[in-house]
Amino acid sequence: MQGTSLENISSSSAKRLVVGGDATQRELKGDEKAAVLLLALGPDYGKPIWEELDELEIRQLSRAMVRLGSITQKMLDELLIEFVTNVTSTGSISGNPDSTEALLLSFLPPERVDTIMEEIRGPAGRNIWEKLSNVQEDILANYLKNEYPQTIAVILSKLSTDHASRVLSVMNEELALDVVQRMLDLDSVQKEILEKIEATLRTEFMSTLSHTQRRDSHEQMAEIFNSFDRQTEARFMTALEEHNRESAERIKELMFTFDDLTRLDSTGIQTLLQTVDKKDTALALKGANDNVKEFFFSNMSARAAKLLKDDMEAMGPVRLKDVDEAQARIVSSAKDLAARGEIIIAKNNGAEEMII
């Protein structure tokens, strides 16, 4: 960034990237800090930095920008002060797909930006095989049924074993058995062939999927209900049950609440406890039922459980709104860990065991 001073960042540079919405003060992580800084710099001052990054770094920062959400002015000021003393900025920033794509287009060729954004909008994963492992099995099986069995065998051999098994289970039995046999006889695949398969999957399947995949409306509504406070959720759910009980029950099945964390196994809940803020844990449990409290305490050391109980007692009366927000943050952390494969959250019907 030689020859460029953060003191030259104008308020208009930051405001160009602002999208409406309330922001909550929070601590930024490493890649988030870089994403906020580059958004604040904008295309003029940020271009020299982007040009020094490799493809993997650009993708990582782009993902961070897309997931960033709203940034308060205080957060922005504190970040800039961290890099250069006595530097502040006006306005706030919001990272989202549109602002990220607009920024990338200011210094990258459109076709390269399209590739990056398609991968971001598509299923999660660092490469094509991880992404395929996050595609719904019936969608992937429907696509693969038109491929040669040998090609299918190569593709499934590169996926996670649990996902490959689910894809095979929904395939035509005759084709699935043929693929299984070919997987058993499969030798190492030449690099050129594998690269060709990857390119085909990326251009013919993943690109189309990222533009056409439509979320189930009940899944989307379940996430909205998860974001409601308790009173609002109860009010809307009661009204919906009277109007459309079937949809209400479907939304209930898809909702993931703080109480549902009890479906994590001991390894999963311990991983979560190491990730979340201890103050949030104390506040969230303050408003939890006895079964949930006991589940958390039983997965902690006796000393840690006692300290947590002491913290909860020392809080005294707390607002229900604060409890709901703390529980929502912990649930969000659990979902992030699950998305990265660090924990596994069982289905609501409890029919599946969790394996870490």
Buried (B, 14 or more C-beta within 10 A) or exposed (E): EEEBEBEEBBEEBBBBBBEEEEBEEEEBEEBBBBBBBBBBBBBBBBBBBBEEBEEEEBBBBBBBBBBBBBBBBEBBBBBBBEEEEEBBBEBBBBBBBEBBBBBBBEBBEEEEBBBBBBBBBBBBBEEBBBBBBBBBBEBBBEBBEEBEBBBBBBBBBBBBEEBBEBBBEBBEEEBBEBBBEBBEEEEEBEEEEBEEBBEBBBEEBBBEBBEEEEEEEBEEBBBEBBEBBBEEBEEBBEEBBEEEEEBBEBBBEBBBBBBBBBBBBEBBBBBBBEBBBEEBBBBBBBBBEEEBBEBBBEBBEEEEBEBBBEBBEEEEEBEEEBBBBBBBBBBBBBBBBBEEBBBBBBEBEEEEEBEE
